[in-house]
Structures are given as C-alpha cells and as structure tokens.
Amino acid sequence: MVLLLGPNMNFDGLLLMIVAIMFGPAILLAIIGAFLLKKNKKAAKVLFILAVVYLIISLGICGALIAGF
C-alpha cells in the first residue's frame, strides 16, 4: 500500500504552483496595464487596481494555506 504522505516526498512543485497562483495573475495584469498606460490611462489604472486587489486577496487565502491555518 502506498502512503499518501511519506518522509521522502518532495512538495516543491506544489509550492511552486501555489506561488504561481498567488503572483501570476497580478503580475500579468500589471504588465498589461503598463502596456496600456500610454494609450488609455483609465483602463491602465483599473488594471493596476485589479492587480493590487488580486494580490491582497491571494496573499491572504494562499498565505493561510501555506501557513497551515
């Protein structure tokens, strides 16, 4: 029988996936906002605000998952 959690298991991929979910969309929104900054300042400002809100929420939820609460 295979144990689900063994002493020699490596969870680096899981941690990398959680970090990618935490920071990936926020970075993507910020990059798109930076490209739109010259053409449409209002849309760029909205994307920057969405990036910050997503980052705050994801750090709270995923941070709690990583911390084990």
Secondary structure as a PSIPRED ss2 file (coil, helix, strand):
# PSIPRED VFORMAT (PSIPRED V4.0)

   1 M C   1.000  0.000  0.000
   2 V C   1.000  0.000  0.000
   3 L C   1.000  0.000  0.000
   4 L C   1.000  0.000  0.000
   5 L C   1.000  0.000  0.000
   6 G C   1.000  0.000  0.000
   7 P C   1.000  0.000  0.000
   8 N C   1.000  0.000  0.000
   9 M C   1.000  0.000  0.000
  10 N C   1.000  0.000  0.000
  11 F C   1.000  0.000  0.000
  12 D H   0.000  1.000  0.000
  13 G H   0.000  1.000  0.000
  14 L H   0.000  1.000  0.000
  15 L H   0.000  1.000  0.000
  16 L H   0.000  1.000  0.000
  17 M H   0.000  1.000  0.000
  18 I H   0.000  1.000  0.000
  19 V H   0.000  1.000  0.000
  20 A H   0.000  1.000  0.000
  21 I H   0.000  1.000  0.000
  22 M H   0.000  1.000  0.000
  23 F H   0.000  1.000  0.000
  24 G H   0.000  1.000  0.000
  25 P H   0.000  1.000  0.000
  26 A H   0.000  1.000  0.000
  27 I H   0.000  1.000  0.000
  28 L H   0.000  1.000  0.000
  29 L H   0.000  1.000  0.000
  30 A H   0.000  1.000  0.000
  31 I H   0.000  1.000  0.000
  32 I H   0.000  1.000  0.000
  33 G H   0.000  1.000  0.000
  34 A H   0.000  1.000  0.000
  35 F H   0.000  1.000  0.000
  36 L H   0.000  1.000  0.000
  37 L C   1.000  0.000  0.000
  38 K C   1.000  0.000  0.000
  39 K C   1.000  0.000  0.000
  40 N C   1.000  0.000  0.000
  41 K H   0.000  1.000  0.000
  42 K H   0.000  1.000  0.000
  43 A H   0.000  1.000  0.000
  44 A H   0.000  1.000  0.000
  45 K H   0.000  1.000  0.000
  46 V H   0.000  1.000  0.000
  47 L H   0.000  1.000  0.000
  48 F H   0.000  1.000  0.000
  49 I H   0.000  1.000  0.000
  50 L H   0.000  1.000  0.000
  51 A H   0.000  1.000  0.000
  52 V H   0.000  1.000  0.000
  53 V H   0.000  1.000  0.000
  54 Y H   0.000  1.000  0.000
  55 L H   0.000  1.000  0.000
  56 I H   0.000  1.000  0.000
  57 I H   0.000  1.000  0.000
  58 S H   0.000  1.000  0.000
  59 L H   0.000  1.000  0.000
  60 G H   0.000  1.000  0.000
  61 I H   0.000  1.000  0.000
  62 C H   0.000  1.000  0.000
  63 G H   0.000  1.000  0.000
  64 A H   0.000  1.000  0.000
  65 L H   0.000  1.000  0.000
  66 I H   0.000  1.000  0.000
  67 A H   0.000  1.000  0.000
  68 G C   1.000  0.000  0.000
  69 F C   1.000  0.000  0.000
